[in-house]
Amino acid sequence: MPAPTLTDGSVTMRALLGSDVEGVLEQCTDPLSQRWTQVPIPYYLDDARSFVTGHAPHAWESGEEWIFAVESLGRYAGNIALRDEGVGRAEIAFGSHPWVRGTGAMDRALRLLLRWGFHEQEVNTVIWRAQVGNWASRKVAWRLGFTFDGLLRHSLPHRGELLDGWLGTLRRHEPLEPRRPWLDIPVLAGDGLRLRPFTQSDVPRIVEACRDSRTQQWLGRMPSPYGEDEARSYLEHLTGQRATGGGVTWAVADAVDDRLLASVGFFDYEPGVECEIGYWTHPDARGGGVMTRAFAVVMRYCFEQLKVNRVKAFAAVDNAGSRHVIEANGLIHTGVERRGTEVRSGLADVALYDVLAKEYAARAATTTTRKPASDSAAPTSAGARKP
């Protein structure tokens, strides 16, 4: 059957036309398109023409793939498709022209596509796949209501090799909206510090901090040796933490020169219930109260913005520096879990701390002018049971 024309009044989906060839060429020579899709490299005008006038019409004729051009503001904006996998299944595919990214046009087009597939083609399940690391695609799928169903190891073909892939699904009649929060990472400031998102420029400082013998001792599951690959994997992990609604980790930066001083964040987040705070400090930032102050900023965010009822923190019993940070922020020592954490030398007893929202509020009301104690006596500041 021929491609129908669909519109929501803002974006239009239609058959690819000869006038789209230049736009397809621009899209498929874009570095991001080449990084995450299997478009040929190099990509020529003849390739674009063949796709528009050959591949797309043939796919419609054979029923193997329903390919649409997306038009926004009267311009070619990209192409999207459902690939028929039989038995009521279809895979979703999409690629945007660089000019339209960030406008929301592709989201609207994909919603049109999904509704059309579910209601007109009687598709029961739509499958989304993407290379691990393609966070832009994953966030689009998240906004559309796809579940994140796991990792497909060494399974997605890409330019002659097999890569790890993500898998998600959306079923007919499920709402086209997120299933869980994708947490934001606001910039926080307080007490001479700036808490901001990590960037790739922080990698050398992350390596220095995580190679440090004290950090390695108290965070026993941290990779050793620790290099730039491990630091980049750490940043990917932090993005995944936010994508699943599990927590947020900030780079603690100098308020003047933006130099990375430490890492602090919350994880194991249960909305309205609780979370845990964990942290590590760069060696040259120890001794000035940096982590004590950064911990206070994050704890305030957890209670006042997230509205949790309890904040937890843990440290190895012998980790005097980490315990000092926790106790300086008013958390209450509730007990010891024997052999409850892993340090470099093996399993160790862990000290358990927490503070309730009502306790935090009462303490905050009586210490509005309190200056946090220095952690200058602390041998290290690496806290939590997880790196």
C-alpha positions as CSV (number, residue, x, y, z in Angstrom):
1,M,0.0,0.0,0.0
2,P,1.2,3.6,-0.5
3,A,2.4,5.6,2.5
4,P,-0.5,7.6,4.0
5,T,-0.1,11.2,5.1
6,L,-0.5,11.7,8.9
7,T,-0.3,15.0,10.8
8,D,-1.0,16.4,14.3
9,G,-1.1,19.9,13.0
10,S,2.6,20.5,13.8
11,V,4.5,17.7,12.1
12,T,3.6,15.7,9.1
13,M,4.5,12.1,8.1
14,R,4.4,11.3,4.4
15,A,6.0,9.3,1.7
16,L,9.6,10.2,0.8
17,L,9.8,12.5,-2.2
18,G,12.5,13.4,-4.7
19,S,12.8,16.7,-3.0
20,D,14.0,15.0,0.2
21,V,17.2,13.6,-1.4
22,E,19.4,16.5,-0.3
23,G,18.0,16.4,3.2
24,V,18.6,12.6,3.4
25,L,22.2,13.2,2.2
26,E,22.8,15.9,4.9
27,Q,21.3,13.6,7.6
28,C,23.4,10.6,6.6
29,T,26.7,12.5,6.4
30,D,26.1,13.9,9.9
31,P,28.7,12.5,12.4
32,L,26.0,11.5,14.9
33,S,24.0,9.7,12.3
34,Q,27.1,7.8,11.2
35,R,28.1,7.0,14.8
36,W,24.8,5.4,15.8
37,T,23.3,4.0,12.6
38,Q,24.5,1.7,9.8
39,V,24.3,4.3,7.0
40,P,27.2,3.6,4.5
41,I,30.4,5.5,5.0
42,P,31.2,7.4,2.8
43,Y,27.6,8.3,1.9
44,Y,27.0,9.8,-1.5
45,L,24.2,11.6,-3.3
46,D,23.5,8.4,-5.2
47,D,23.0,6.6,-1.9
48,A,20.4,9.1,-0.8
49,R,18.6,9.0,-4.2
50,S,18.6,5.2,-4.0
51,F,17.1,5.2,-0.5
52,V,14.3,7.7,-1.5
53,T,13.4,6.4,-4.9
54,G,14.2,2.7,-4.5
55,H,14.5,1.3,-1.0
56,A,11.6,3.1,0.7
57,P,9.0,2.5,-2.1
58,H,10.0,-1.2,-2.3
59,A,9.7,-1.6,1.4
60,W,6.1,-0.3,1.2
61,E,5.3,-2.6,-1.7
62,S,6.7,-5.7,0.0
63,G,5.2,-4.8,3.4
64,E,8.5,-5.4,5.1
65,E,9.0,-1.8,6.4
66,W,6.7,1.2,6.7
67,I,9.1,4.2,6.1
68,F,7.9,7.8,6.5
69,A,9.5,11.1,5.9
70,V,9.0,13.6,8.7
71,E,8.3,17.2,7.8
72,S,8.3,20.1,10.2
73,L,8.0,23.8,9.4
74,G,7.7,22.8,5.8
75,R,11.2,21.2,5.8
76,Y,12.5,17.6,5.7
77,A,13.3,16.7,9.3
78,G,14.2,13.0,9.1
79,N,12.7,9.6,8.6
80,I,11.1,7.0,10.8
81,A,9.9,3.5,10.3
82,L,8.2,0.4,11.7
83,R,9.9,-2.8,10.5
84,D,7.5,-5.7,10.4
85,E,8.8,-8.7,12.4
86,G,5.7,-10.8,12.1
87,V,3.2,-12.2,14.7
88,G,2.1,-8.7,15.6
89,R,5.7,-7.4,16.3
90,A,7.5,-4.4,14.7
91,E,10.8,-2.7,15.4
92,I,10.9,1.1,15.6
93,A,13.7,3.0,13.8
94,F,14.2,6.7,13.5
95,G,16.8,9.3,12.5
96,S,16.6,13.0,12.6
97,H,18.2,15.7,10.5
98,P,20.6,17.8,12.6
99,W,18.5,21.0,12.3
100,V,15.4,19.5,14.0
101,R,17.2,17.9,17.0
102,G,16.0,19.4,20.3
103,T,12.7,20.8,18.9
104,G,10.5,17.9,19.9
105,A,9.3,17.4,16.3
106,M,10.6,13.8,16.2
107,D,8.9,12.9,19.4
108,R,5.6,14.1,17.9
109,A,6.2,12.2,14.7
110,L,7.0,9.0,16.6
111,R,3.8,9.2,18.6
112,L,1.9,9.5,15.3
113,L,3.8,6.5,14.0
114,L,3.1,4.4,17.1
115,R,-0.6,5.2,17.1
116,W,-0.9,4.4,13.4
117,G,1.0,1.1,13.9
118,F,-1.1,0.0,16.8
119,H,-4.5,1.0,15.4
120,E,-4.1,0.7,11.7
121,Q,-1.6,-2.2,11.3
122,E,-2.7,-4.1,14.4
123,V,0.8,-4.2,15.8
124,N,0.7,-5.6,19.3
125,T,4.3,-5.0,20.4
126,V,6.9,-2.5,19.2
127,I,10.5,-3.2,19.9
128,W,13.2,-0.5,20.4
129,R,16.9,-1.4,20.1
130,A,20.0,0.8,20.3
131,Q,23.7,0.6,20.8
132,V,24.8,0.9,24.4
133,G,25.8,4.5,24.9
134,N,23.2,6.0,22.6
135,W,21.5,8.0,25.4
136,A,19.7,10.3,23.0
137,S,17.8,7.4,21.5
138,R,17.2,5.9,24.9
139,K,15.7,9.1,26.2
140,V,13.4,9.3,23.2
141,A,12.2,5.8,23.9
142,W,11.8,6.7,27.6
143,R,9.6,9.6,26.7
144,L,7.5,7.4,24.5
145,G,6.8,4.9,27.3
146,F,9.1,2.1,26.3
147,T,10.3,-0.1,29.1
148,F,14.0,-0.8,29.4
149,D,14.2,-4.5,29.3
150,G,17.9,-5.2,29.5
151,L,21.2,-5.6,27.7
152,L,21.8,-7.7,24.6
153,R,25.4,-8.6,24.8
154,H,27.4,-8.7,21.6
155,S,24.3,-8.8,19.5
156,L,23.8,-5.7,17.4
157,P,25.6,-5.7,14.0
158,H,27.4,-2.5,13.2
159,R,29.9,-2.1,10.4
160,G,31.2,-5.6,10.5
161,E,31.2,-6.2,14.2
162,L,28.7,-7.1,17.0
163,L,28.1,-4.5,19.7
164,D,26.3,-4.6,23.0
165,G,22.7,-3.3,22.7
166,W,19.8,-2.1,24.7
167,L,16.3,-3.5,24.3
168,G,12.9,-1.9,25.2
169,T,9.3,-2.7,24.4
170,L,6.0,-1.0,24.1
171,R,2.7,-2.8,23.9
172,R,-0.6,-1.7,22.4
173,H,-2.9,0.2,24.8
174,E,0.1,1.1,27.1
175,P,0.4,4.9,27.6
176,L,2.9,6.8,25.5
177,E,4.5,8.4,28.6
178,P,7.5,7.6,30.8
179,R,7.2,4.7,33.2
180,R,9.6,6.0,35.8
181,P,11.5,9.3,36.3
182,W,14.6,10.2,34.4
183,L,16.2,12.3,37.1
184,D,17.5,15.8,36.4
185,I,20.9,17.0,37.7
186,P,20.5,20.6,38.8
187,V,23.5,22.7,39.6
188,L,23.7,23.3,43.4
189,A,25.7,25.9,45.2
190,G,26.5,26.4,48.8
191,D,29.3,27.2,51.3
192,G,31.9,28.0,48.7
193,L,31.2,24.9,46.5
194,R,29.5,24.3,43.2
195,L,27.9,21.0,42.5
196,R,27.5,20.4,38.8
197,P,27.2,17.5,36.3
198,F,30.4,15.7,35.4
199,T,31.9,16.3,32.0
200,Q,34.5,14.5,29.9
201,S,37.0,17.2,31.0
202,D,36.8,15.8,34.5
203,V,38.3,12.4,33.5
204,P,41.9,13.1,34.4
205,R,40.9,14.3,37.9
206,I,38.6,11.2,38.3
207,V,41.6,9.0,37.5
208,E,43.8,10.7,40.0
209,A,41.2,10.4,42.7
210,C,40.3,6.8,42.0
211,R,44.0,5.7,41.8
212,D,44.7,7.1,45.2
213,S,45.6,4.4,47.7
214,R,43.1,5.6,50.4
215,T,40.2,5.7,47.9
216,Q,41.2,2.3,46.6
217,Q,41.4,0.9,50.2
218,W,37.9,2.0,51.3
219,L,36.0,1.5,48.1
220,G,37.1,-2.1,47.6
221,R,35.0,-2.8,44.5
222,M,36.6,0.0,42.5
223,P,38.6,-1.2,39.5
224,S,42.3,-1.5,40.0
225,P,44.3,-0.4,38.1
226,Y,42.1,2.6,37.3
227,G,42.6,4.5,34.0
228,E,40.7,6.7,31.7
229,D,38.5,3.9,30.3
230,E,37.3,3.2,33.9
231,A,36.6,6.9,34.4
232,R,34.5,7.0,31.3
233,S,32.6,3.9,32.3
234,Y,32.0,5.6,35.6
235,L,30.4,8.6,33.8
236,E,28.3,6.2,31.8
237,H,27.2,4.5,35.0
238,L,26.1,7.9,36.4
239,T,24.0,8.6,33.3
240,G,22.3,5.2,33.7
241,Q,21.7,5.8,37.3
242,R,19.6,8.9,36.4
243,A,17.9,7.2,33.5
244,T,16.5,4.5,35.8
245,G,15.5,7.0,38.5
246,G,18.0,5.4,40.9
247,G,20.0,8.5,41.9
248,V,22.1,11.5,41.0
249,T,25.8,12.1,41.4
250,W,27.4,15.5,41.3
251,A,30.9,16.7,40.6
252,V,32.0,18.9,43.5
253,A,33.9,21.7,41.9
254,D,35.8,24.7,43.1
255,A,33.6,27.7,42.9
256,V,36.3,29.8,41.3
257,D,38.2,27.7,38.8
258,D,35.7,24.8,38.4
259,R,38.4,22.2,39.3
260,L,37.0,18.8,40.3
261,L,37.4,18.3,44.0
262,A,35.1,15.4,44.8
263,S,32.1,13.3,43.9
264,V,28.9,13.1,46.0
265,G,25.4,11.9,45.3
266,F,22.4,9.9,46.3
267,F,21.4,6.4,45.1
268,D,19.1,3.5,46.0
269,Y,16.4,6.3,45.8
270,E,12.8,5.3,46.7
271,P,10.6,8.4,46.1
272,G,9.1,9.6,49.3
273,V,10.9,7.0,51.3
274,E,14.7,7.1,51.5
275,C,18.0,7.2,49.7
276,E,21.7,6.7,50.5
277,I,24.5,9.3,50.1
278,G,27.9,8.2,48.9
279,Y,31.1,10.1,48.0
280,W,34.8,10.2,47.4
281,T,37.3,13.1,47.5
282,H,40.3,14.0,45.4
283,P,43.5,13.8,47.5
284,D,44.4,17.4,47.1
285,A,40.9,18.5,48.4
286,R,41.2,16.7,51.7
287,G,41.6,18.6,54.9
288,G,39.5,21.7,54.2
289,G,36.0,20.4,55.0
290,V,35.0,20.0,51.3
291,M,33.2,16.7,51.7
292,T,31.5,17.7,54.9
293,R,30.0,20.8,53.2
294,A,29.2,18.9,49.9
295,F,27.4,16.2,51.9
296,A,25.3,18.9,53.6
297,V,24.3,20.4,50.3
298,V,23.1,17.0,48.9
299,M,21.3,16.0,52.1
300,R,19.4,19.3,52.1
301,Y,18.4,18.6,48.5
302,C,17.2,15.1,49.4
303,F,15.0,16.3,52.2
304,E,13.8,19.7,50.9
305,Q,13.5,18.9,47.1
306,L,13.0,15.1,46.9
307,K,11.0,15.0,50.2
308,V,12.5,11.7,51.3
309,N,11.7,10.5,54.9
310,R,15.2,9.1,55.6
311,V,18.8,9.6,54.4
312,K,21.2,6.8,55.0
313,A,25.0,6.6,54.9
314,F,27.5,3.8,55.6
315,A,31.2,3.7,56.2
316,A,33.7,1.0,57.2
317,V,34.1,1.0,60.9
318,D,37.8,1.8,60.6
319,N,37.3,4.6,58.1
320,A,37.6,7.5,60.5
321,G,37.5,10.1,57.7
322,S,34.3,9.0,56.2
323,R,32.6,8.5,59.6
324,H,33.7,12.1,60.5
325,V,31.9,13.5,57.4
326,I,28.7,11.6,58.3
327,E,28.7,12.5,62.0
328,A,29.5,16.1,61.3
329,N,26.2,16.3,59.3
330,G,24.1,15.0,62.2
331,L,23.4,11.4,61.1
332,I,22.8,9.0,63.9
333,H,24.9,5.9,64.4
334,T,22.3,3.1,64.5
335,G,24.5,0.0,64.6
336,V,27.2,-2.1,62.9
337,E,26.7,-4.7,60.2
338,R,29.4,-7.3,60.6
339,R,31.4,-7.9,57.4
340,G,28.9,-5.7,55.6
341,T,31.3,-3.9,53.2
342,E,34.2,-4.8,50.9
343,V,37.5,-2.9,51.3
344,R,40.6,-3.6,49.3
345,S,41.9,-6.0,52.0
346,G,38.7,-8.0,52.2
347,L,35.4,-7.8,54.0
348,A,35.0,-5.3,56.9
349,D,32.4,-4.3,59.4
350,V,30.3,-1.3,58.4
351,A,28.9,1.4,60.6
352,L,25.3,2.3,59.8
353,Y,23.9,5.8,60.0
354,D,20.7,7.5,59.2
355,V,18.6,10.7,59.9
356,L,14.9,11.2,59.6
357,A,13.2,14.1,58.0
358,K,11.8,15.4,61.2
359,E,15.2,15.1,62.9
360,Y,16.8,17.0,60.1
361,A,14.2,19.7,60.2
362,A,14.6,20.2,64.0
363,R,18.4,20.3,63.7
364,A,18.3,22.7,60.7
365,A,15.9,25.0,62.7
366,T,18.5,25.4,65.5
367,T,21.7,25.5,63.4
368,T,20.9,28.1,60.7
369,T,24.2,29.8,61.3
370,R,26.2,26.7,62.0
371,K,29.5,26.4,60.2
372,P,30.3,22.8,59.3
373,A,33.2,21.2,61.1
374,S,36.5,20.7,59.2
375,D,37.4,17.2,58.1
376,S,41.1,18.1,58.4
377,A,41.8,15.3,60.7
378,A,40.3,12.7,58.4
379,P,42.7,10.2,56.7
380,T,40.3,9.9,53.8
381,S,36.8,10.7,52.6
382,A,35.5,7.7,50.7
383,G,32.0,6.7,51.9
384,A,29.2,4.2,51.1
385,R,29.3,0.5,50.3
386,K,29.3,1.1,46.6
387,P,31.8,3.1,44.5
